[in-house]
């Protein structure tokens, strides 16, 4: 079995943006990364994800978790 891993940092430049919302700078996915995540989620529901796609989805999900946490902490400090 081949283990496929993708570093979350590989998506920072092309998949992440900082968006100003009121007095906050929030981390957001680019529209392209959001679309890719939705595409992968649909393939997962259909049980048609490849190993590479599964690793990609896990990476995107990890970034989503990290940025949700950072954004929540940032918002709570106001």
Biopython code that builds the backbone (N, CA, C, O; Angstrom):
import numpy as np
from Bio.PDB.StructureBuilder import StructureBuilder

atoms = [
    (1, "UNK", "N", (0.852, -1.181, 0.000)),
    (1, "UNK", "CA", (0.000, 0.000, 0.000)),
    (1, "UNK", "C", (0.894, 1.239, 0.000)),
    (1, "UNK", "O", (1.839, 1.329, 0.784)),
    (2, "UNK", "N", (0.600, 2.169, -0.860)),
    (2, "UNK", "CA", (1.344, 3.405, -0.956)),
    (2, "UNK", "C", (0.676, 4.465, -0.096)),
    (2, "UNK", "O", (-0.532, 4.684, -0.183)),
    (3, "UNK", "N", (1.479, 5.120, 0.735)),
    (3, "UNK", "CA", (0.957, 6.193, 1.566)),
    (3, "UNK", "C", (1.206, 7.509, 0.852)),
    (3, "UNK", "O", (2.339, 7.836, 0.500)),
    (4, "UNK", "N", (0.148, 8.249, 0.644)),
    (4, "UNK", "CA", (0.231, 9.531, -0.043)),
    (4, "UNK", "C", (0.022, 10.626, 0.991)),
    (4, "UNK", "O", (-0.920, 10.583, 1.782)),
    (5, "UNK", "N", (0.910, 11.602, 0.973)),
    (5, "UNK", "CA", (0.773, 12.723, 1.910)),
    (5, "UNK", "C", (1.012, 14.029, 1.174)),
    (5, "UNK", "O", (1.873, 14.122, 0.299)),
    (6, "UNK", "N", (0.246, 15.018, 1.539)),
    (6, "UNK", "CA", (0.389, 16.353, 0.973)),
    (6, "UNK", "C", (0.531, 17.305, 2.144)),
    (6, "UNK", "O", (-0.284, 17.293, 3.067)),
    (7, "UNK", "N", (1.554, 18.121, 2.106)),
    (7, "UNK", "CA", (1.753, 19.088, 3.181)),
    (7, "UNK", "C", (0.746, 20.220, 3.052)),
    (7, "UNK", "O", (0.600, 20.789, 1.971)),
    (8, "UNK", "N", (0.040, 20.564, 4.145)),
    (8, "UNK", "CA", (-0.898, 21.699, 4.087)),
    (8, "UNK", "C", (-0.223, 22.993, 3.625)),
    (8, "UNK", "O", (-0.845, 23.817, 2.955)),
    (9, "UNK", "N", (1.044, 23.166, 3.984)),
    (9, "UNK", "CA", (1.748, 24.398, 3.586)),
    (9, "UNK", "C", (1.865, 24.533, 2.068)),
    (9, "UNK", "O", (2.077, 25.638, 1.570)),
    (10, "UNK", "N", (1.735, 23.448, 1.332)),
    (10, "UNK", "CA", (1.820, 23.526, -0.130)),
    (10, "UNK", "C", (0.639, 24.278, -0.736)),
    (10, "UNK", "O", (0.700, 24.698, -1.891)),
    (11, "UNK", "N", (-0.433, 24.452, 0.030)),
    (11, "UNK", "CA", (-1.622, 25.149, -0.475)),
    (11, "UNK", "C", (-1.698, 26.613, -0.042)),
    (11, "UNK", "O", (-2.601, 27.336, -0.463)),
    (12, "UNK", "N", (-0.764, 27.052, 0.788)),
    (12, "UNK", "CA", (-0.857, 28.406, 1.340)),
    (12, "UNK", "C", (-0.821, 29.495, 0.283)),
    (12, "UNK", "O", (-1.633, 30.420, 0.332)),
    (13, "UNK", "N", (0.084, 29.414, -0.657)),
    (13, "UNK", "CA", (0.241, 30.484, -1.643)),
    (13, "UNK", "C", (-0.926, 30.536, -2.620)),
    (13, "UNK", "O", (-1.444, 31.613, -2.914)),
    (14, "UNK", "N", (-1.342, 29.377, -3.124)),
    (14, "UNK", "CA", (-2.369, 29.374, -4.166)),
    (14, "UNK", "C", (-3.788, 29.216, -3.646)),
    (14, "UNK", "O", (-4.741, 29.513, -4.367)),
    (15, "UNK", "N", (-3.955, 28.751, -2.395)),
    (15, "UNK", "CA", (-5.298, 28.427, -1.945)),
    (15, "UNK", "C", (-5.851, 29.253, -0.806)),
    (15, "UNK", "O", (-7.009, 29.090, -0.424)),
    (16, "UNK", "N", (-5.030, 30.145, -0.255)),
    (16, "UNK", "CA", (-5.447, 30.903, 0.924)),
    (16, "UNK", "C", (-5.358, 32.392, 0.648)),
    (16, "UNK", "O", (-4.442, 32.872, -0.020)),
    (17, "UNK", "N", (-6.326, 33.098, 1.175)),
    (17, "UNK", "CA", (-6.301, 34.561, 1.102)),
    (17, "UNK", "C", (-6.706, 35.108, 2.458)),
    (17, "UNK", "O", (-7.333, 34.413, 3.257)),
    (18, "UNK", "N", (-6.349, 36.345, 2.710)),
    (18, "UNK", "CA", (-6.774, 37.019, 3.937)),
    (18, "UNK", "C", (-7.818, 38.038, 3.533)),
    (18, "UNK", "O", (-7.589, 38.861, 2.647)),
    (19, "UNK", "N", (-8.973, 37.978, 4.191)),
    (19, "UNK", "CA", (-10.091, 38.853, 3.854)),
    (19, "UNK", "C", (-10.432, 39.719, 5.059)),
    (19, "UNK", "O", (-10.556, 39.224, 6.180)),
    (20, "UNK", "N", (-10.580, 40.992, 4.819)),
    (20, "UNK", "CA", (-10.951, 41.927, 5.879)),
    (20, "UNK", "C", (-12.458, 41.831, 6.108)),
    (20, "UNK", "O", (-13.243, 41.942, 5.167)),
    (21, "UNK", "N", (-12.856, 41.626, 7.362)),
    (21, "UNK", "CA", (-14.266, 41.574, 7.733)),
    (21, "UNK", "C", (-14.421, 42.416, 8.987)),
    (21, "UNK", "O", (-13.977, 42.026, 10.067)),
    (22, "UNK", "N", (-15.046, 43.558, 8.840)),
    (22, "UNK", "CA", (-15.134, 44.546, 9.912)),
    (22, "UNK", "C", (-13.725, 44.857, 10.402)),
    (22, "UNK", "O", (-12.905, 45.334, 9.618)),
    (23, "UNK", "N", (-13.424, 44.607, 11.645)),
    (23, "UNK", "CA", (-12.093, 44.892, 12.172)),
    (23, "UNK", "C", (-11.187, 43.667, 12.196)),
    (23, "UNK", "O", (-10.144, 43.678, 12.850)),
    (24, "UNK", "N", (-11.572, 42.635, 11.502)),
    (24, "UNK", "CA", (-10.820, 41.376, 11.526)),
    (24, "UNK", "C", (-10.178, 41.072, 10.181)),
    (24, "UNK", "O", (-10.736, 41.381, 9.129)),
    (25, "UNK", "N", (-9.017, 40.474, 10.228)),
    (25, "UNK", "CA", (-8.405, 39.853, 9.055)),
    (25, "UNK", "C", (-8.592, 38.357, 9.213)),
    (25, "UNK", "O", (-8.017, 37.745, 10.113)),
    (26, "UNK", "N", (-9.396, 37.767, 8.338)),
    (26, "UNK", "CA", (-9.734, 36.349, 8.438)),
    (26, "UNK", "C", (-9.098, 35.560, 7.310)),
    (26, "UNK", "O", (-9.003, 36.035, 6.178)),
    (27, "UNK", "N", (-8.664, 34.346, 7.632)),
    (27, "UNK", "CA", (-8.145, 33.439, 6.620)),
    (27, "UNK", "C", (-9.318, 32.773, 5.917)),
    (27, "UNK", "O", (-10.243, 32.270, 6.556)),
    (28, "UNK", "N", (-9.264, 32.779, 4.594)),
    (28, "UNK", "CA", (-10.316, 32.176, 3.774)),
    (28, "UNK", "C", (-9.676, 31.370, 2.656)),
    (28, "UNK", "O", (-8.554, 31.654, 2.237)),
    (29, "UNK", "N", (-10.398, 30.363, 2.176)),
    (29, "UNK", "CA", (-9.969, 29.653, 0.979)),
    (29, "UNK", "C", (-10.269, 30.507, -0.250)),
    (29, "UNK", "O", (-11.246, 31.255, -0.274)),
    (30, "UNK", "N", (-9.428, 30.389, -1.259)),
    (30, "UNK", "CA", (-9.733, 31.023, -2.535)),
    (30, "UNK", "C", (-10.937, 30.300, -3.135)),
    (30, "UNK", "O", (-11.219, 29.160, -2.766)),
    (31, "UNK", "N", (-11.640, 30.943, -4.047)),
    (31, "UNK", "CA", (-12.767, 30.248, -4.691)),
    (31, "UNK", "C", (-12.332, 28.938, -5.354)),
    (31, "UNK", "O", (-13.081, 27.961, -5.349)),
    (32, "UNK", "N", (-11.135, 28.918, -5.917)),
    (32, "UNK", "CA", (-10.648, 27.712, -6.586)),
    (32, "UNK", "C", (-10.463, 26.563, -5.588)),
    (32, "UNK", "O", (-10.830, 25.424, -5.877)),
    (33, "UNK", "N", (-9.896, 26.861, -4.420)),
    (33, "UNK", "CA", (-9.701, 25.807, -3.429)),
    (33, "UNK", "C", (-11.040, 25.360, -2.845)),
    (33, "UNK", "O", (-11.231, 24.173, -2.577)),
    (34, "UNK", "N", (-11.956, 26.285, -2.649)),
    (34, "UNK", "CA", (-13.303, 25.913, -2.181)),
    (34, "UNK", "C", (-13.993, 24.993, -3.179)),
    (34, "UNK", "O", (-14.616, 24.001, -2.798)),
    (35, "UNK", "N", (-13.877, 25.332, -4.462)),
    (35, "UNK", "CA", (-14.476, 24.495, -5.509)),
    (35, "UNK", "C", (-13.843, 23.105, -5.526)),
    (35, "UNK", "O", (-14.534, 22.100, -5.686)),
    (36, "UNK", "N", (-12.526, 23.061, -5.360)),
    (36, "UNK", "CA", (-11.828, 21.769, -5.361)),
    (36, "UNK", "C", (-12.268, 20.925, -4.169)),
    (36, "UNK", "O", (-12.483, 19.720, -4.299)),
    (37, "UNK", "N", (-12.401, 21.562, -3.011)),
    (37, "UNK", "CA", (-12.846, 20.841, -1.824)),
    (37, "UNK", "C", (-14.241, 20.255, -2.052)),
    (37, "UNK", "O", (-14.490, 19.096, -1.718)),
    (38, "UNK", "N", (-15.140, 21.043, -2.616)),
    (38, "UNK", "CA", (-16.500, 20.556, -2.897)),
    (38, "UNK", "C", (-16.490, 19.403, -3.898)),
    (38, "UNK", "O", (-17.241, 18.437, -3.757)),
    (39, "UNK", "N", (-15.632, 19.516, -4.909)),
    (39, "UNK", "CA", (-15.505, 18.442, -5.900)),
    (39, "UNK", "C", (-15.030, 17.147, -5.229)),
    (39, "UNK", "O", (-15.557, 16.067, -5.498)),
    (40, "UNK", "N", (-14.035, 17.270, -4.361)),
    (40, "UNK", "CA", (-13.522, 16.095, -3.670)),
    (40, "UNK", "C", (-14.554, 15.511, -2.701)),
    (40, "UNK", "O", (-14.670, 14.292, -2.578)),
    (41, "UNK", "N", (-15.293, 16.372, -2.021)),
    (41, "UNK", "CA", (-16.348, 15.893, -1.121)),
    (41, "UNK", "C", (-17.421, 15.126, -1.889)),
    (41, "UNK", "O", (-17.918, 14.104, -1.417)),
    (42, "UNK", "N", (-17.777, 15.621, -3.073)),
    (42, "UNK", "CA", (-18.762, 14.924, -3.905)),
    (42, "UNK", "C", (-18.244, 13.559, -4.341)),
    (42, "UNK", "O", (-18.986, 12.576, -4.350)),
    (43, "UNK", "N", (-16.961, 13.506, -4.703)),
    (43, "UNK", "CA", (-16.370, 12.224, -5.092)),
    (43, "UNK", "C", (-16.312, 11.263, -3.900)),
    (43, "UNK", "O", (-16.478, 10.054, -4.060)),
    (44, "UNK", "N", (-16.077, 11.809, -2.714)),
    (44, "UNK", "CA", (-16.057, 10.962, -1.521)),
    (44, "UNK", "C", (-17.438, 10.377, -1.269)),
    (44, "UNK", "O", (-17.565, 9.195, -0.948)),
    (45, "UNK", "N", (-18.482, 11.207, -1.414)),
    (45, "UNK", "CA", (-19.852, 10.719, -1.234)),
    (45, "UNK", "C", (-20.183, 9.621, -2.239)),
    (45, "UNK", "O", (-20.899, 8.668, -1.929)),
    (46, "UNK", "N", (-19.649, 9.772, -3.449)),
    (46, "UNK", "CA", (-19.891, 8.780, -4.496)),
    (46, "UNK", "C", (-18.936, 7.589, -4.396)),
    (46, "UNK", "O", (-19.013, 6.653, -5.192)),
    (47, "UNK", "N", (-18.039, 7.633, -3.412)),
    (47, "UNK", "CA", (-17.052, 6.573, -3.195)),
    (47, "UNK", "C", (-16.156, 6.364, -4.419)),
    (47, "UNK", "O", (-15.869, 5.234, -4.814)),
    (48, "UNK", "N", (-15.721, 7.491, -5.012)),
    (48, "UNK", "CA", (-14.857, 7.411, -6.196)),
    (48, "UNK", "C", (-13.531, 8.159, -6.018)),
    (48, "UNK", "O", (-12.858, 8.475, -6.999)),
    (49, "UNK", "N", (-13.159, 8.441, -4.767)),
    (49, "UNK", "CA", (-11.900, 9.137, -4.507)),
    (49, "UNK", "C", (-10.704, 8.204, -4.712)),
    (49, "UNK", "O", (-10.716, 7.055, -4.272)),
    (50, "UNK", "N", (-9.674, 8.719, -5.388)),
    (50, "UNK", "CA", (-8.413, 7.983, -5.473)),
    (50, "UNK", "C", (-7.623, 8.225, -4.186)),
    (50, "UNK", "O", (-8.004, 9.069, -3.375)),
    (51, "UNK", "N", (-6.542, 7.500, -3.998)),
    (51, "UNK", "CA", (-5.686, 7.718, -2.828)),
    (51, "UNK", "C", (-5.139, 9.140, -2.817)),
    (51, "UNK", "O", (-5.111, 9.791, -1.773)),
    (52, "UNK", "N", (-4.708, 9.618, -3.971)),
    (52, "UNK", "CA", (-4.173, 10.978, -4.081)),
    (52, "UNK", "C", (-5.242, 12.009, -3.728)),
    (52, "UNK", "O", (-4.968, 12.971, -3.011)),
    (53, "UNK", "N", (-6.444, 11.810, -4.227)),
    (53, "UNK", "CA", (-7.535, 12.736, -3.927)),
    (53, "UNK", "C", (-7.927, 12.687, -2.455)),
    (53, "UNK", "O", (-8.262, 13.712, -1.861)),
    (54, "UNK", "N", (-7.886, 11.513, -1.880)),
    (54, "UNK", "CA", (-8.182, 11.377, -0.463)),
    (54, "UNK", "C", (-7.165, 12.151, 0.377)),
    (54, "UNK", "O", (-7.530, 12.830, 1.336)),
    (55, "UNK", "N", (-5.897, 12.044, 0.012)),
    (55, "UNK", "CA", (-4.847, 12.797, 0.713)),
    (55, "UNK", "C", (-5.036, 14.296, 0.529)),
    (55, "UNK", "O", (-4.831, 15.073, 1.461)),
    (56, "UNK", "N", (-5.426, 14.694, -0.667)),
    (56, "UNK", "CA", (-5.679, 16.111, -0.950)),
    (56, "UNK", "C", (-6.839, 16.628, -0.099)),
    (56, "UNK", "O", (-6.762, 17.722, 0.459)),
    (57, "UNK", "N", (-7.896, 15.856, 0.000)),
    (57, "UNK", "CA", (-9.048, 16.259, 0.804)),
    (57, "UNK", "C", (-8.673, 16.352, 2.279)),
    (57, "UNK", "O", (-9.088, 17.289, 2.961)),
    (58, "UNK", "N", (-7.901, 15.403, 2.775)),
    (58, "UNK", "CA", (-7.451, 15.455, 4.161)),
    (58, "UNK", "C", (-6.611, 16.708, 4.422)),
    (58, "UNK", "O", (-6.725, 17.324, 5.482)),
    (59, "UNK", "N", (-5.782, 17.077, 3.471)),
    (59, "UNK", "CA", (-4.947, 18.268, 3.597)),
    (59, "UNK", "C", (-5.805, 19.528, 3.648)),
    (59, "UNK", "O", (-5.594, 20.394, 4.498)),
    (60, "UNK", "N", (-6.754, 19.626, 2.754)),
    (60, "UNK", "CA", (-7.644, 20.788, 2.723)),
    (60, "UNK", "C", (-8.463, 20.854, 4.014)),
    (60, "UNK", "O", (-8.658, 21.931, 4.577)),
    (61, "UNK", "N", (-8.937, 19.704, 4.475)),
    (61, "UNK", "CA", (-9.709, 19.655, 5.713)),
    (61, "UNK", "C", (-8.860, 20.101, 6.905)),
    (61, "UNK", "O", (-9.353, 20.796, 7.794)),
    (62, "UNK", "N", (-7.602, 19.706, 6.924)),
    (62, "UNK", "CA", (-6.699, 20.116, 8.005)),
    (62, "UNK", "C", (-6.507, 21.635, 7.998)),
    (62, "UNK", "O", (-6.536, 22.271, 9.051)),
    (63, "UNK", "N", (-6.313, 22.208, 6.822)),
    (63, "UNK", "CA", (-6.200, 23.670, 6.729)),
    (63, "UNK", "C", (-7.481, 24.349, 7.181)),
    (63, "UNK", "O", (-7.431, 25.371, 7.865)),
    (64, "UNK", "N", (-8.618, 23.799, 6.813)),
    (64, "UNK", "CA", (-9.897, 24.361, 7.220)),
    (64, "UNK", "C", (-10.018, 24.370, 8.739)),
    (64, "UNK", "O", (-10.467, 25.355, 9.325)),
    (65, "UNK", "N", (-9.622, 23.284, 9.369)),
    (65, "UNK", "CA", (-9.661, 23.201, 10.831)),
    (65, "UNK", "C", (-8.732, 24.230, 11.471)),
    (65, "UNK", "O", (-9.115, 24.920, 12.415)),
    (66, "UNK", "N", (-7.527, 24.327, 10.958)),
    (66, "UNK", "CA", (-6.548, 25.274, 11.502)),
    (66, "UNK", "C", (-7.045, 26.706, 11.362)),
    (66, "UNK", "O", (-7.005, 27.474, 12.323)),
    (67, "UNK", "N", (-7.510, 27.067, 10.177)),
    (67, "UNK", "CA", (-7.936, 28.444, 9.955)),
    (67, "UNK", "C", (-9.234, 28.771, 10.666)),
    (67, "UNK", "O", (-9.439, 29.914, 11.076)),
    (68, "UNK", "N", (-10.109, 27.803, 10.820)),
    (68, "UNK", "CA", (-11.325, 28.037, 11.609)),
    (68, "UNK", "C", (-10.956, 28.357, 13.050)),
    (68, "UNK", "O", (-11.532, 29.255, 13.665)),
    (69, "UNK", "N", (-9.997, 27.622, 13.580)),
    (69, "UNK", "CA", (-9.546, 27.864, 14.949)),
    (69, "UNK", "C", (-8.903, 29.248, 15.075)),
    (69, "UNK", "O", (-9.232, 30.009, 15.985)),
    (70, "UNK", "N", (-7.992, 29.567, 14.164)),
    (70, "UNK", "CA", (-7.323, 30.875, 14.208)),
    (70, "UNK", "C", (-8.351, 32.003, 14.084)),
    (70, "UNK", "O", (-8.293, 32.981, 14.828)),
    (71, "UNK", "N", (-9.283, 31.867, 13.153)),
    (71, "UNK", "CA", (-10.294, 32.901, 12.964)),
    (71, "UNK", "C", (-11.172, 33.051, 14.207)),
    (71, "UNK", "O", (-11.538, 34.169, 14.571)),
    (72, "UNK", "N", (-11.511, 31.949, 14.856)),
    (72, "UNK", "CA", (-12.335, 32.005, 16.066)),
    (72, "UNK", "C", (-11.581, 32.688, 17.195)),
    (72, "UNK", "O", (-12.156, 33.511, 17.907)),
    (73, "UNK", "N", (-10.320, 32.368, 17.369)),
    (73, "UNK", "CA", (-9.511, 33.004, 18.412)),
    (73, "UNK", "C", (-9.382, 34.494, 18.132)),
    (73, "UNK", "O", (-9.506, 35.309, 19.046)),
    (74, "UNK", "N", (-9.134, 34.855, 16.886)),
    (74, "UNK", "CA", (-9.014, 36.257, 16.501)),
    (74, "UNK", "C", (-10.302, 37.011, 16.804)),
    (74, "UNK", "O", (-10.266, 38.111, 17.356)),
    (75, "UNK", "N", (-11.435, 36.426, 16.447)),
    (75, "UNK", "CA", (-12.733, 37.077, 16.679)),
    (75, "UNK", "C", (-13.039, 37.212, 18.156)),
    (75, "UNK", "O", (-13.638, 38.202, 18.577)),
    (76, "UNK", "N", (-12.635, 36.227, 18.953)),
    (76, "UNK", "CA", (-12.944, 36.272, 20.373)),
    (76, "UNK", "C", (-12.122, 37.320, 21.123)),
    (76, "UNK", "O", (-12.470, 37.690, 22.244)),
    (77, "UNK", "N", (-11.062, 37.791, 20.530)),
    (77, "UNK", "CA", (-10.190, 38.758, 21.184)),
    (77, "UNK", "C", (-10.649, 40.201, 20.981)),
    (77, "UNK", "O", (-10.035, 41.128, 21.510)),
    (78, "UNK", "N", (-11.691, 40.387, 20.240)),
    (78, "UNK", "CA", (-12.202, 41.752, 20.024)),
    (78, "UNK", "C", (-13.076, 42.216, 21.158)),
    (78, "UNK", "O", (-13.582, 43.337, 21.129)),
]
sb = StructureBuilder()
sb.init_structure("model")
sb.init_model(0)
sb.init_chain("A")
sb.init_seg("    ")
for serial, (resi, resn, name, xyz) in enumerate(atoms, 1):
    if name == "N":
        sb.init_residue(resn, " ", resi, " ")
    sb.init_atom(name, np.array(xyz, "f"), 0.0, 1.0, " ", f" {name:<3s}", serial, name[0])
structure = sb.get_structure()
